[in-house]
């Protein structure tokens, strides 16, 4: 079944090319896998946020054993096969859970497996690979708890409790701690529903077993959490964000068939119309065990309401509820419980009376009717159901009614009903993320920007960083070629849109994509424990609102303020401090006036100098200005190669100021002095004889690529610099990098006097430094960066990332896993030698 539902991933070379799989997980998996291939631990990632711990970010799944196979392929391919493998694992777990805890028939257990694994909730979370991996463990955890709590011998109970602890540890290693918390809460509910202490004891033993097993991940993650922007937990409003509105029930609990009107993924939790109907029937049966799943389903649904549940307003102030956003994710418990109830309902059909089936139909009609309220959801992300979707619901309802009512008299009715459920879930899955794919070249081929940067940085030991600013409101140069290729291959419009967005994200090196290409960036993206509070404080010095960034994405934040004309480029001194050698801007705000182009990306005030590296011969210089106070700007003063130029015309709101050479000339340097309250927007050289022109950039910038985007080099940027230890003034000296790897930086310094060396890399505990072989303390300078004092003369400086917790937690973790293996083997051997005798 998994191959059928994931057929596009399993049977084609298509890849996940949108959202988090593409811009978040693929780059991080690539960086992790590169370290694995090199035979080292992925401790540090220098490519994002000016340097971040990689292992400490649990979402990378460094210690999750299935991820150790990822280096056998590229990250994009590994992601898709991980999804398929975990779908099979989840289906096997749900099947086993129904068979062993509810004693259902095989076909009913298959219904449970399909309702859980191919539910809207699992499908929507396929864009969060670590969450999908974690959720795949959910039915297995309940199965282990049930088996341990109902064991007939203490040895078997202890054996299963230890296995449960190991399973919880492996779920923790997937990297989605919110899923672990939801799982533990659900397990505690189930244990209480057993109405005996054995369940609670088993869960306690499993928890104590889990703790030492996860130490290699837990300790570095706690360290990062302490330094995170979210170290104090979330505010109540943040913890309540993405709550499931009651107005969204109809759209979230029923399938959607429209690719152009998707429901927000966090609110999707359908089992199909038929699956939900079977769950209602199962809830009305008198089979032992249904109350446990009814309670878990009710808690899952109530907690998913979040802000719409008065109790959650209190819980949102208490850890661990206060540590996580998206209360809607509690729907995972609802979906698992409803899947178990659906299995019970399916088995009860031959004996079910009409008073059980008719209420189920009425409940389905009520949920369908509630979908009309979707437009009233406060967040506005819930589209109303289309006529095609409503017709599909009604057809499924009719089939459910006819076949459920016929099951008592016609033996094949249940088989047809099971097939109808699978068909319903399959059709609904076609609009889910794992079936909205792109071609491999779209997801993993480099664009012009990456190619150009790779050429420029070839041979550099410590390449300069990139800062990208763009709203992506432009069309790629190969738009028509991509469109034709996708249409010819039969891709949907939504897949084409996904592909075009992926191309633009690649071109602008957005989110975490720099890490995929081995390019260092100031920016990054993370919605968990990153970025650090120091990074956010630093970015507050140049973001338009002065608040800094909460989850990265400077590309977007610096592009949205209208006052910046599409790009709020940080001041030059801050760019230099961050080591920004390459600046990426788009062209959406550039202007064409009378067939002459003007690059408006780098406006200047005061006096600015423009170089002419292309040696363009011009007859005129045209200068665009913008007034800050007056309606009409005063004319700037302009000189070329130290000679004043005659002004042909003054600037207006629509026209540039024009300056003429006495004869065609190739200026080397142009100086423009802006009057008070005037901004120099753009300077362009024009040859009126031919109509040719050359756009100029203010020094120290040089535009080296003009494609879909503009790529500039900043000639002043450096990855390290020297300052006076007393007054912080720059000191002339020589700095040369000899080694630069993720966790080892070595450079030689020659300074005329004692100074402070500032490395333009993020400060973080665990980094050590040595100067000429002697240890020296690293201090945090300018909010974010690493700094060490250096003596006058020549010095060799080595920075090494070697956290002090590293040896201890690994030794403890290895001992814990080995001890667990020995204990499990011992218990298994004892049980084999002393089997329980039948009564």
N, C-alpha and C positions, 0 to 999 in steps of 0.2 A: 504493500500500500504506500509506503513512504516513497518508493521510486515513482509510483504513479502520480502522487500529489506533487512531488518535487521533480517531475519529469524534465522540466527545462534546465534545471541545475544539473540533474544526473546524466542526461542524455545529449546535451549540447555543450559547446564551449562558452556559452553565455555566462556573464558574471553579474554579481550584485554591484550596481553602479550608482546608487543613490543613498543619501542619508549617512548614518553612522557606519554601516559596513564599509563604505567607500572612503569617507573623509576622516573617520576616527579609527576604526579597528584595522583596516588594511595597512595603514602606515605603521601603527604600533606593532602589529604582528610581524611586519617586515623587519622592523628594527630588532625585535626580540629574536626572530629567526636568524638574522645575520649574526647575532652574538652566539646563538646555539651552534651555527655552522663553524664559527671560529673557535668553538670549544670553550667559551667563557660564559659567565652569568651576565645577563643584560641588566647591569646595575644602574647605568646612567645613560641619558639620552640628551646629547648636546644640541639637537636640531630644533627643539621646540621650547618656547618660553625662555630662550637664552640659557637653556639647560634645566633639566628636571630629572628626578630619580625615576627610573623606568620600572625596576623591580617593585618598588614601594607602591606603585600604582597598581592595585590589585586587579584592575580591569584588563591588564595585559595577560593574565592567566599564565604566568611563568611556571608555576608549580603544578599546573593541572596536567596530568599525564597524557591525555589525548592530544594536547597541544604540542607535545614533544615530537609528534609526527609531522607537524606543520612545515619544518624546514625541508621536507622531501619534495615540496612543490613551492611555487610562489604563493605569497600571502593571499592573493585574491582567489586562487584555486583552493587553497586550504580552507578558507572560510566557507566556501560552498559545500565542500565535502564534510566539514564538521557539522553543518546544519543537517545534512542528510543522515549522518551517523547518529546524531543525537535525536533526530525524529524517530529512527528505528528503536533507539534505546528508550525513549519516552513511551512509545506504543507498547513495547514489551513490558514496561513497568506497569502501565495502566491495565493491560490485559491480565498480568499476574495478580495485581491488586484485586481486581474484580473476582478472579477465579478463587483465590485463596482466602480472602476475607469475607466475601459475600456468597461464595459457593455458587456462582452463576454458571450458566451453560457456556460452552466455548463461543457460541455465536454472540451471546450477550456480552461476554468479555471482549469480543472483537468490537462490538458497538462502543463499549467504554473506551477502548484504545483509540478508536476513530474519533469519538467526540472530544477526547482530551488532546490528542496529538495534532489533529487537523482542525481544531477549534480556531475561531478567529483570534483568540488571545495568543495562542502559540504562534500562529501565522504572522500576526502583527508584530510580535516580539522577535521575529527572525531578523529584524534590522539591528537588534542588540544581541550579538552572538553570545556574549557571556551570560546574559539573562536567559536566553534560549537554552544554553547548556545547563544552567542552574535549575531551570524549570523541568528539564528532562529527568532530573533526579527526584522530583517531588513524589511521584507515585511509589518509587522504590523506598523512599524514607518511611512512608506510611505503612508499606508492606513489612518492612523490618521491625517497626515499632509494634505492629499488631502481632507478628510472629513471636517476638520476644516476650510481649506481655501475656501471651496465651501459651507459652511453652510449658510442657509438662514436667520438665526437670530444670533445676537451677543451672546446670551446666549449659543446657541449650539456651536458656534465657540469657545467660551471661555472654555466650557466643554471639547471639543475635544482637545484644546490646552493644557489644564491641564493634560489630559490623555496622550498626547504625551510626556509631561515632565516627568510624572511618568514612562512611558515606557522607555524613555532614561535613567532614573535613574536605572531602573531594568537591562537594558542592561549594564550599567556601573558596576553594582554589579556582573555581571558574571565574571568580572576580566580581560577582554581583552580590554585595553584602545585603542589600535590601531583600533579595530573594531568599537568602539564608534566614533572615529575621522573620519573614512571612512563613517560611517552612517551619521554623521552631515554634512559632505561635500556633500554627495549625496542628502540629504534633502534640503540643500541650493540650489543646482542646480535645483532640482525639483521645489522649491518655485520660483526661478527666471523664470523657464520655464512657470509658470502659468501666467506670464505677468501682474500681479497685485500685489499690496502691501500686500494683505491679507496673502499670503503665508509667506512672510518675517516676518510680524507681529506675525503670529502664531508661527513661529520657534523661534522668540525672546522671546515670552511669555513662550514657552516650555523650553527654555534654562534657563530663570530666575526661573522657577518652579523646574527644575532639580537640580540646584546648592545646595540649602539648604537640599534637600532630600539625596544627596550623601555625605554630610559632614562627617558622621561617617566613611566612607571609604576614602574619599578624603584627609582629614587632616593627618592621619597616613601614607598614601601612599606618600604624598608630603614630609613629614618628612624623610621617607626612601629614596625617590628619591634624596633629598638634600645630603644625605650621601652615595649615591650609586656611584659606579665606573662610572656610566653614568650621573652624576649630571650636567655636562656641555653639555649634548647632545652627539650625535654621530658625529664622523668625517664624512666628505662627503663620503668617501669610504665605511664606515660602513653603512651609511644611504642608500647607493645605492646597498648594497649586496643583492643578490637573486633578481635581476631584471629579468623580462621576456625578453629573447632574441627574436628578430624577427625570428631567425632561429628555435625557439621552437614553433612557432604558430601551425604548423601542428600537433605536438604531444600533445600540451596542449589543443587545442580546439576540438580534436577528441578523441574518447574513445581508451583506451589501453586494450588489452585482454591477455597480457602476464604477468604471475606472476613472471617469472624469469628476466624480463627486465622492471621494473616499471619506470615510469616517475617521476621525482622529485616532491613530493606532492604539493609544493607551485606553480608549473607551471600548475597544472591540473585544467581545467575550462571548460570541455566539457558539452554539452547538448545532446550529441548524434548526429550522422549524420542527422537523421530526425529532431531532435529539432533545429539544427543550420539551416537546410534548411527552416524550417517553420519560423524561426526568420528573415531570409533574405526576405522571402515573406511578412512578417509582416512589415518590414521596407519599402517595396515598395508600401504598401497600402496607401490610402488617408484617413484613419480613424483618427478622432480627438484624439489627445493624443499620437500618435506614435512618434512625434518629441521629446517629453520629454524623452522618453525611448531611442530614438536614440542618443540624446545628452549625456545621462547618460552612455550608453554603450560605446560611443566613449571616454568619459573622463576616464572611468574605464580601458579601454584597453590602452589608451595613458599613463596614470599614472603608469600602471603596467609595462610599458617598463623601467621605472626608468633610469638607466644609459644610455639606448639607446634613451632616449628622452632628447634633449638639455635643454629643459625648466626645467626638474627635477634636473639638476645640480645646477640650481639657487635655486629651492625650497628646496633642501637638506640642505641649509644653514639657513633655516627659520623654527622656531617652528610653528606648531607641526610636520612638515615633517622631521625635523632634529632629532626628538625623537625616530623614529621607523626605524627598518630595514625592509627588504622584501617588496619592492614596488610591487611585484607580487600579494600581497594581495588585491590590488585595483581591481583585477579581480572579487571580490565579487559584485561590482556594475555592471560590464559587465554581469555577469551571471544572476542577478536579472532582469536587463533590457532586456536581450535577451530572458528570459523566458516569459516576458510580450509580447514581439514582436512575440514570437512563438505562443502565444494564439491568437493574432490578425491575424497572418498568417493562423492559422488553421481555424478560422471562415471565412476568406475571400476565402477559396479554392473553394466553389461552384461557386463563381462569378469571380474567378481569371482567367486572360487570360494567354496564353502561354508566353507572353513577361515578365510576373512576375515569372513564374515557371522555365523557362529555365535559366535566370540569377542566380537564386538560385542554380540550379544544377551546373552551371559553377563556381560559387563561392565555392561550396563544392569541386569540382575537383581541384580548385586552392589551397585550404587549404590542400587537400590530397597531391598534388604535392609538396607543401612546406615542407612536413614532410621529404622529402629526404635531406633537408638541416640541419636536426637536429644535425648531427655529427659535424657541423661547429659552434655550440653554444660554446662560449668561456669557460663556466664552465665545459663542458664535461660530464654533468650529464644527457644528453638527448639521449637515445638510438634511433636508427633508427627503424622504424616500421617493424615488422616481416611480412612474407608473409601471415600468418594467419590473422593478424590484417588488412592488406590491403584488403584481400578478404572479410572480414567482413564489412569493409567500403563500398566496391563496392556493396555488396549485399544490404546494407541499402540504398545506393544511388539509386540503381535500384528500390527498393520498393518505395522509396520516389517519384521518377519520375513517375512510373506507377500509383500509387494511387493518387498523386496530380493531374495528368493530367486527371484521371478518375472521380475526385470528382464532376465535373459539371454534368456528365451524370449518375453516379452510386451512389445512396444515401448511400450505405454501405462502400464506399471507405474511407470516413473519419474515420469511426469506426475501420476499419482494420488498417488504418495508425496510429491511436492512440494506438491500441494494439501493433503494430510493434515498436513504440517508447518506450513503456514500456518494451517490451521484450529486445530491444537493450540496454536500460539503466540497466536493471536487469543483463544481461549477463556481461556487463562492470563492474558492481558493485562487481562481484565475486572476483576481484583482488584488491579491495579497502581495506584499513586497517580494516574496521569494519567486514570484512569477512575473515580476516587472523588471526585466533584466536588460543588460546592454551587451554589446559585442566586446570581445577582449581588447581590441585596439582602442576602443573608447575609454575603457577603465584603466588600462595599464600601459598604453603607449605614451611616450613623452611628447609634449607640445614644443612649439618654438621657444617658449620661455625657458623650459628646462634644458633644451638642447643648447641654447646660448649660454646659460649659466654654467653648464658642464664644461663648455669650451673655455669660458673665462676662468673657471676655477681649477682647471687641470693643472696639476703640479703644485698647487698651493697647499701648504701644510695646515694652516688655520684660515680657511676661506672666510671672506666677509659675510655678514648676515643679510637676509632679505627682509624687507617690509613691503607688504602688498596692501593697497587700498583700492577697493572697487565695490560697487553695488551689483555688478554682473548684469547691468542693463544694456547689453550690447550683443550683437550677433557674431559668432565666430566666422572667420574668413571662409571656412569650408562648410558653411551652413547648408548650401544646396547639395553638396556631395554627400554629407551625412544624411540629409533628409531623403535623398534618392536611394541611398543604400538601405536605410531602414524601411522605407516603404516597399522597396522591391523584395525585401526579406519577410514582409508581412508583419512587422512590428506595429504595435498599437501607437496611438498618438501620445499616450502617457509615457511609453517607453522611449519615444523620440524626444519628448521633453526632458526625460531623465538623462538621456545621452547628451543632449545639448548643454544641460546644466553641468554634467560631469566634465565636459570639455572645457567649459569656462572656469570651473573650479581648478582643473589642472593648469590652465593657462595662467591663472593668478596665484597658483601655489597656495590655495586656501586651506584653512583649518590645519589638519595634521599632515597634509600631503607632502610638505617639505621633507618629512622624515622618510617617506617612501623613496624619495629621490636622493637622499643623502645630502640635502641642502639645509644649511642652518638658517633658522628664522627667528625673528623677534616674537612672532605670533604663535598661536597654537589653539587647540580647542579641547575642553574637558568639562564635563558636567558633574564630576565627582569631587575628589579631594584636591584636584588641581584647578587653577594655579595656586601658588602660595600667596599668603597675605602680603608678602613683600613685593611680589610681582604686581599685585593689584594696586598697592600704594604707589609703586613707581609709575605705572601707566596713568594714575590719576594726575600726574604732572603734565600730561599732554592730551588726554581725551577731552572732547568738547564739553562734557558735563562736569568734568573735574572729579568724577567718582571712580575712575579706573574701570577695569573690566572684571566681570564676575566669573566668566568661564572662557576667557580668551576672545577670539574672533575680532581682533583689532581691524582686520580688513573691512568688516561691516561697520564697526563703531566709528571709525575715522572717515567713513564715506557718507554718513547719513545727515550731517549737519548742513543745511542749505547755505549757511553763511560761508562755508569753506569751498563752495563751488565744486562739490564732488570729492574733495580730498583734503582732509585736515592733516596735512603733513606736519609732523612734530618739528620743533625748532632744530636747526642744524646742530647745535651743541649737544642736544639730546640724542640725535641720530648718531653722532660721532661716539658718544658715550656707550651706546648700545652696539657699536661696531657695524652699523648699517651701511654696507658698501653698495647694496643694490636696492633700488626703489622701483616698485611696480605700480603704475597708475593706469587707469583706462582712459579712453578718448571721448567719453560721452559728453563732457563739458567743454571740449575743445571747439573752436569756432572756425567757420569759413566765412570770410568777408571779401566779396569781389574776387572770388577764385583764389584767395590766399588763405592758407591755414595758420592758425595760431594755437600754440601749445599753452593752455591755461593752467597746467597742473602745478606749477611752482611759482605762485605770485610772490612778489617782493615789495618791501617798503624801504624807504631811505635810498641809499646808493647801492646799486647792484652791478655786478660785472658779468658779461656774457662772452664766452669764447666762441670761436668759429673753427672747430677742429676739422670740419670738412673742407676748409679753404674755399668756401663758396664766394664767387665774385658777384657783387651786388651793385645796383645803382641807387637803391633806397633801403632805409631801415624803417620799419613800421612798428609802432609801440601801442599796445592796447593798455588802457588804464581803467581803473574803477575808483569812483569817488566815495569816500567814507562820510563826508558831511555835505558837500556841495552838489548841486544838480549838474553842473558842468565842471569837469576836472581842469585844473591848471595844467599846462603843458609841461612834460618832463624836460630836463636838460640832458642832452645826449652828446657823447663824444666817442669817436672811434680812433683807436691808436693815439690817444691824447689830443686829438684834433676835434674841436667843436664842429657840429654839423648844422647846416641851415635847415630850419623847419619849414616844410612846405604847407602843412596844415596842422591845426590844433585838434586834440582829441574831442570826440563827442561821445554820447552814450552808445552810439551804434558804430562809430568809425574810429580807427586808430589815428594817432599822431604820425605824420609822415616826415621823414628826414631824408635829404638827398645828398649823395656824394657829388662832388664837382665833376668826377669822371668815374667810370666803373672801377671798383676797388675790392680787394680781398682783405677785409679787416681781420686782424688777429684778436683784438679785444675791444669790446664795446662797453662803455660805462653809462649807466642810466641813473640819473638822480631824480627821485620822485619828490614832488612838492609835498607839503604837509597835507595830511588827510587824503593822500592818494596812494593807490596800490598799483604797482606795475604788474599787469596781468600776463602779458606775453610780449615777446620780441621776435620779429621775423625779418630775415633778409630777403629782399625782393630784387629780381633782375627784370626791370620793366621791358627790356628789349625782347625777352623770350617768354615772359610770364612765369618763369621758374621762381621758386622760393625755397628758403631753408629756415626751419624753425630752430630757435636757439634755446638753450637751457642756462639758467644762472649758475655761475661757478659756486661750489666745486662740482656741480653735476654735469654729466655729459650723457646725452641720450644715445644709446647704442643699439636699441631695437625699437622699431615701430611696426608692430603687426596688429593683432587684435588689441594689444596693450602697448604701453610704453615702458621700456626698461632703461633706467638711468644708473650710471655709476657715480658714486660719491667718492671723490679722490682723497678726501680728508679722513675717512673712516679707518679705524685701527682696532684690532682685537685686544690691545693692551696699551697702556700709556703710563707715563711717570708724572707725579705731582710732588710739589714741596710738602713735606710732612706737617709744616706749621700752618701755612696759609692756603694750601690746596692749589697753588698756581702751577701751570704746566712747566715741566722741566725738559729741556732737550736732552735726549739720550738715544741710545740704540737698543732696539728690542728685536730679537729674532726668535721665532718659534722653531724648535728642532723636532718636536714630537707633539702631535695632537690627536689623541684617541678619546673615546668616550669617558674613560676613567683614568686617563694619564695625560698630563700636559707638561711639557718641558720647554723652557725657553732660556735664552741667554740675554743678559742685560748689561749694558755699559752706561753708567751714569756719572756725570762729573761731580756729583755730591750725593750725600745720603738722601734718599727719597722714598716715596711710597709707590709701589707698583700696583696699579689697578687692572685686574683682568676683567674684561667685559663678559664675564660668565656669571651665572646666578650663584649667589652664596647659598650654601646648604650644609648642615651638619654632616660629618663623615669625610669631608674633604680635608686633607692634611697638606702641609707645604714644608719644603726643605730648601734652604739656601746654602749652596756650597756644601751640601751634606748635613747641615745642622737644622734640626726642626725649628719651625717658626710658626707663630700663631697667625691664622687667617682671621681677619676682621671683616665685618660687613660695611661696605662703603657706599655712599650715595643710595641708601635704602636697599639696594639689591645685589651689588657686585662684590667680588672677592678682592681683598687687598692685603698686601704684605709689605713690611718695611724692607728696603734693600740698602746695603752700604754703598759708598762711593766706589767706583771702579767696576771691574767685570765680575759678574756673578752668574752662577747656574741655578735656576729656580725650577723646582719640580712640584707640581700639584698632583696629588693622588687621591682618588675616591676609594677609601677603605673604611667603611663604617665600623665602629667598635663592636656593634652587635653581631656582625657578620659571622665570626667563627662560632660564637656561643649558640646562637639560635639554630645554626645548621647542625651542630653536634647534637643539641637537644632534640631537634626534629628528626634526625636520622635515628637516634636512639629510640625515640618514641615509636617511629614506624617499624623499626626492627623488633622492638618489644611487643608491639601489637601483633606482628606476624607470628612471633614465637608463641604468644598467648593464644592466638586463634588456632595454630597448629596443635598446641597442647590440649586445648579444650576439645577440638575435633577428634584428636586421638583418644582422649579419655572417653568421649561419647561413643566412639566406635568400639572400644574395648568393653564398655559397660553400657550396652544398650538398655533402654527401658523395657522391662518385661511386661507383656500384656497382662491385664488384670484377669 
